[in-house]
Amino acid sequence: MEIWRQVVNLPSPALGILALIVLGAWGVHGWNFCRLIRVRADIRESLERQGFAVRKLELRWLTRGSFPDLRLPGLRGSRGQYLYHVAAADGGGRPRTGWVRWSAGWPWRPAAPWSLRWDDTASAGRKGLSTAAFLAMLVAVASIVLVLIGRIWQLS
């Protein structure tokens, strides 16, 4: 609570700058979230137009899937590359699994078109982490770091 009191007692210009930084970070993350939802819908619609019944489309982390040249999504240097695991049925009802790679763009630079690679056989095992597992891992690590910082601060 001491930190919160220190933040509240900051001069008005400093509070304004802090508020702009927080709002900017929220805005960027919100825009990125909306972008991921839009791409997911585009991938699903495109596959359905090609005659596939999409059963599952899941964003995956810390795997390359079937793209050996892909930098691991979730790690520094992934450069806005995202990887989706797709489970679908083709027109004959046969199960198919594959991977969709998508490189994000920015408002001034359009996103690269996504590419799809089907696995040779329908695989039940999925590589990498789901988004929920990845975020849980990040929250756990961040919590540990914050507790350690708090303990170090109390010692000084």
C-alpha positions as CSV (number, residue, x, y, z in Angstrom):
1,M,0.0,0.0,0.0
2,E,2.9,2.3,0.5
3,I,3.8,2.2,-3.2
4,W,0.2,3.2,-4.0
5,R,0.3,6.2,-1.7
6,Q,3.6,7.3,-3.3
7,V,2.0,7.0,-6.8
8,V,-1.1,8.9,-5.7
9,N,1.0,11.7,-4.2
10,L,3.0,12.3,-7.4
11,P,2.7,15.7,-9.0
12,S,-0.1,16.1,-11.6
13,P,2.2,16.1,-14.6
14,A,3.9,12.9,-13.5
15,L,0.5,11.3,-12.9
16,G,-0.6,12.4,-16.4
17,I,2.5,10.9,-18.0
18,L,2.0,7.7,-16.1
19,A,-1.7,7.5,-17.1
20,L,-0.7,8.1,-20.8
21,I,1.9,5.2,-20.6
22,V,-0.7,2.9,-19.0
23,L,-3.4,3.8,-21.5
24,G,-1.0,3.4,-24.4
25,A,0.1,0.0,-23.3
26,W,-3.6,-1.1,-22.9
27,G,-4.4,0.4,-26.3
28,V,-1.6,-1.6,-28.0
29,H,-2.5,-4.8,-26.3
30,G,-6.2,-4.3,-27.1
31,W,-5.5,-3.6,-30.7
32,N,-3.3,-6.7,-30.9
33,F,-6.1,-8.8,-29.3
34,C,-8.6,-7.6,-31.8
35,R,-6.1,-8.3,-34.6
36,L,-5.7,-11.9,-33.4
37,I,-9.5,-12.4,-33.3
38,R,-9.8,-11.0,-36.8
39,V,-7.1,-13.3,-38.2
40,R,-8.6,-16.3,-36.5
41,A,-12.0,-15.6,-38.1
42,D,-10.3,-15.1,-41.5
43,I,-8.5,-18.4,-41.3
44,R,-11.7,-20.2,-40.3
45,E,-13.7,-18.7,-43.1
46,S,-11.1,-19.4,-45.7
47,L,-10.8,-23.0,-44.7
48,E,-14.6,-23.4,-44.7
49,R,-14.7,-22.0,-48.2
50,Q,-12.2,-24.6,-49.2
51,G,-14.6,-27.3,-47.9
52,F,-13.1,-28.0,-44.5
53,A,-15.1,-28.2,-41.4
54,V,-12.9,-26.6,-38.8
55,R,-13.2,-28.3,-35.4
56,K,-10.5,-26.5,-33.5
57,L,-8.3,-23.5,-34.2
58,E,-6.0,-22.8,-31.3
59,L,-3.2,-20.3,-30.9
60,R,0.0,-22.1,-29.8
61,W,3.1,-20.9,-28.1
62,L,6.7,-22.1,-27.8
63,T,6.6,-24.4,-30.8
64,R,7.5,-24.2,-34.5
65,G,4.8,-26.6,-35.6
66,S,5.8,-27.7,-39.2
67,F,7.7,-24.5,-39.9
68,P,11.4,-25.1,-39.1
69,D,12.3,-21.5,-40.1
70,L,9.8,-20.0,-37.6
71,R,11.1,-18.2,-34.5
72,L,9.4,-19.6,-31.5
73,P,6.2,-17.6,-30.8
74,G,6.2,-16.3,-27.2
75,L,10.0,-15.7,-27.1
76,R,11.8,-12.5,-27.8
77,G,12.6,-12.2,-31.5
78,S,9.5,-13.9,-32.7
79,R,8.8,-10.6,-34.6
80,G,5.0,-10.8,-34.5
81,Q,4.8,-14.3,-35.8
82,Y,1.8,-16.4,-34.6
83,L,1.2,-20.1,-35.0
84,Y,-2.3,-21.7,-34.9
85,H,-2.9,-25.4,-34.7
86,V,-5.9,-26.5,-36.8
87,A,-8.0,-29.6,-36.5
88,A,-10.5,-30.0,-39.3
89,A,-12.4,-32.5,-41.4
90,D,-12.1,-32.5,-45.2
91,G,-15.0,-32.8,-47.6
92,G,-15.0,-36.6,-47.2
93,G,-15.1,-36.4,-43.4
94,R,-11.5,-37.5,-42.9
95,P,-9.7,-35.7,-40.0
96,R,-6.8,-33.4,-40.8
97,T,-4.5,-31.5,-38.6
98,G,-2.1,-28.7,-39.6
99,W,-0.4,-25.5,-38.7
100,V,-1.1,-21.9,-39.8
101,R,1.7,-19.3,-39.6
102,W,0.8,-15.7,-39.6
103,S,3.0,-12.7,-39.4
104,A,1.4,-9.6,-37.9
105,G,1.6,-6.2,-39.4
106,W,1.2,-2.7,-38.1
107,P,-1.2,0.1,-39.2
108,W,1.5,1.4,-41.6
109,R,2.7,-2.0,-42.8
110,P,0.1,-4.7,-43.7
111,A,0.3,-8.2,-42.3
112,A,1.9,-11.0,-44.4
113,P,-0.6,-13.5,-45.8
114,W,-0.9,-16.5,-43.6
115,S,0.3,-19.9,-44.8
116,L,-1.0,-23.4,-44.0
117,R,0.8,-26.7,-43.8
118,W,-1.2,-29.9,-43.2
119,D,0.4,-32.7,-41.3
120,D,0.8,-36.0,-43.2
121,T,-1.4,-37.8,-40.6
122,A,-4.0,-36.6,-38.2
123,S,-2.1,-36.2,-35.0
124,A,-3.7,-36.2,-31.6
125,G,-0.7,-34.7,-29.9
126,R,-0.3,-31.0,-30.1
127,K,3.0,-29.3,-29.8
128,G,3.7,-26.2,-27.7
129,L,1.5,-24.5,-25.1
130,S,-2.0,-23.3,-25.4
131,T,-2.6,-19.6,-24.8
132,A,-4.1,-20.3,-21.3
133,A,-1.1,-22.4,-20.3
134,F,1.3,-19.8,-21.7
135,L,-0.4,-16.9,-19.8
136,A,-0.5,-18.9,-16.6
137,M,3.2,-19.5,-16.9
138,L,3.8,-15.8,-17.4
139,V,1.6,-14.8,-14.4
140,A,3.5,-17.3,-12.2
141,V,6.9,-16.1,-13.3
142,A,5.8,-12.4,-12.9
143,S,4.4,-13.1,-9.4
144,I,7.6,-14.8,-8.3
145,V,9.7,-11.8,-9.6
146,L,7.4,-9.3,-7.9
147,V,7.6,-11.2,-4.6
148,L,11.4,-11.3,-4.8
149,I,11.5,-7.5,-5.6
150,G,9.2,-6.9,-2.6
151,R,11.4,-8.9,-0.3
152,I,14.6,-7.2,-1.5
153,W,12.9,-3.8,-1.1
154,Q,11.8,-4.6,2.5
155,L,15.4,-5.6,3.4
156,S,16.8,-2.3,2.3
